[in-house]
């Protein structure tokens, strides 16, 4: 009788071990995924008026001149998963004025996004902010001004969060 009981429990033990192995594999998979580990990283972020021929920012500054027709957000990223979604949201005095969404095709690289008016006229003077989100999670925020005078310029000692 004892021999028969062991044979009855053998399939249950085997199913239990398979379930445990499956749980361990799923757990390991979540740790390796970017969603669970949060491995998307922005290595360098700059705001400028334009890029040079090598796609590098020209005179990066958080104070854009009043004559400027555009502002450029440039960043170097790594640790992304193919298909991750980046969303760039531009604000003027707290009101969203432009939003752009892009799917990433590589795990690392350089991206640049421009804020400009459709008619090509200069940007309105004021205090701007830009928020970068990855897969719906805010990753970076920065502020800049389009200044009419030096009194309107954004102070250099203001701390922004990463």
TORKOL-64816 format. One record per residue (C-alpha): residue in one letter; x, z, y. Coordinates in steps of 0.02 Angstrom, whole numbers. Last residue first. Layout:
N
<A,<X,Z,Y>>
...
This chain:
162
<X,<820,-652,3191>>
<X,<766,-555,3344>>
<X,<809,-596,3525>>
<X,<911,-486,3642>>
<X,<910,-520,3829>>
<X,<1084,-511,3908>>
<X,<1092,-688,3976>>
<X,<941,-668,4092>>
<X,<818,-814,4092>>
<X,<826,-909,4256>>
<X,<686,-892,4385>>
<X,<802,-819,4518>>
<X,<922,-966,4484>>
<X,<787,-1082,4550>>
<X,<652,-1196,4478>>
<X,<695,-1140,4303>>
<X,<642,-1212,4137>>
<X,<665,-1055,4040>>
<X,<717,-1005,3865>>
<X,<660,-889,3726>>
<X,<701,-876,3542>>
<X,<609,-837,3381>>
<X,<669,-853,3202>>
<X,<603,-840,3024>>
<X,<415,-821,3044>>
<X,<343,-837,2868>>
<X,<221,-979,2834>>
<X,<333,-1073,2712>>
<X,<477,-1065,2837>>
<X,<432,-1026,3017>>
<X,<529,-1067,3175>>
<X,<460,-995,3337>>
<X,<499,-1065,3510>>
<X,<476,-978,3675>>
<X,<457,-1042,3851>>
<X,<457,-958,4022>>
<X,<414,-1071,4166>>
<X,<441,-1237,4254>>
<X,<342,-1383,4182>>
<X,<448,-1507,4083>>
<X,<498,-1664,4177>>
<X,<391,-1821,4159>>
<X,<410,-1936,4009>>
<X,<223,-1970,3992>>
<X,<215,-1893,3818>>
<X,<297,-1732,3876>>
<X,<448,-1666,3785>>
<X,<496,-1529,3662>>
<X,<624,-1595,3540>>
<X,<667,-1542,3363>>
<X,<837,-1548,3280>>
<X,<880,-1512,3099>>
<X,<1045,-1486,3010>>
<X,<1071,-1467,2824>>
<X,<1049,-1363,2669>>
<X,<935,-1358,2517>>
<X,<879,-1538,2539>>
<X,<716,-1632,2567>>
<X,<637,-1509,2688>>
<X,<453,-1535,2729>>
<X,<417,-1545,2915>>
<X,<283,-1466,3026>>
<X,<273,-1486,3215>>
<X,<180,-1381,3343>>
<X,<164,-1405,3531>>
<X,<92,-1315,3682>>
<X,<55,-1142,3613>>
<X,<13,-1022,3755>>
<X,<125,-868,3781>>
<X,<195,-924,3949>>
<X,<240,-1094,3875>>
<X,<249,-1094,3685>>
<X,<331,-1209,3557>>
<X,<296,-1194,3371>>
<X,<415,-1267,3241>>
<X,<354,-1264,3060>>
<X,<472,-1286,2913>>
<X,<398,-1318,2741>>
<X,<500,-1298,2583>>
<X,<493,-1456,2476>>
<X,<668,-1442,2404>>
<X,<711,-1258,2411>>
<X,<807,-1192,2558>>
<X,<966,-1089,2546>>
<X,<1048,-1164,2699>>
<X,<1008,-1202,2881>>
<X,<1094,-1270,3037>>
<X,<985,-1274,3191>>
<X,<949,-1375,3348>>
<X,<802,-1346,3465>>
<X,<802,-1476,3604>>
<X,<720,-1464,3774>>
<X,<657,-1617,3864>>
<X,<623,-1706,4029>>
<X,<747,-1601,4124>>
<X,<734,-1599,4314>>
<X,<696,-1413,4320>>
<X,<858,-1373,4230>>
<X,<851,-1285,4062>>
<X,<909,-1104,4052>>
<X,<934,-1045,3873>>
<X,<1095,-1143,3866>>
<X,<1181,-1259,3743>>
<X,<1291,-1379,3840>>
<X,<1274,-1531,3726>>
<X,<1209,-1488,3554>>
<X,<1287,-1578,3405>>
<X,<1208,-1734,3330>>
<X,<1377,-1822,3318>>
<X,<1330,-1941,3461>>
<X,<1290,-1791,3572>>
<X,<1128,-1692,3572>>
<X,<1014,-1653,3720>>
<X,<939,-1519,3833>>
<X,<998,-1369,3733>>
<X,<933,-1228,3625>>
<X,<1044,-1170,3483>>
<X,<1019,-1096,3309>>
<X,<1158,-1061,3184>>
<X,<1155,-1007,3002>>
<X,<968,-1009,2974>>
<X,<939,-943,2801>>
<X,<810,-978,2667>>
<X,<852,-852,2529>>
<X,<690,-754,2538>>
<X,<717,-691,2360>>
<X,<538,-707,2300>>
<X,<494,-869,2390>>
<X,<667,-940,2363>>
<X,<649,-933,2175>>
<X,<784,-853,2067>>
<X,<703,-682,2065>>
<X,<537,-760,2020>>
<X,<616,-853,1874>>
<X,<696,-693,1808>>
<X,<526,-608,1807>>
<X,<448,-756,1716>>
<X,<587,-754,1586>>
<X,<572,-566,1559>>
<X,<383,-578,1541>>
<X,<401,-718,1412>>
<X,<527,-615,1312>>
<X,<409,-466,1312>>
<X,<264,-576,1255>>
<X,<372,-649,1115>>
<X,<423,-474,1060>>
<X,<242,-418,1057>>
<X,<188,-572,958>>
<X,<325,-537,829>>
<X,<276,-354,818>>
<X,<95,-404,793>>
<X,<144,-532,660>>
<X,<244,-398,566>>
<X,<103,-269,573>>
<X,<4,-340,426>>
<X,<162,-361,320>>
<X,<211,-181,352>>
<X,<38,-122,301>>
<X,<47,-218,137>>
<X,<212,-138,89>>
<X,<142,36,121>>
<X,<0,0,0>>
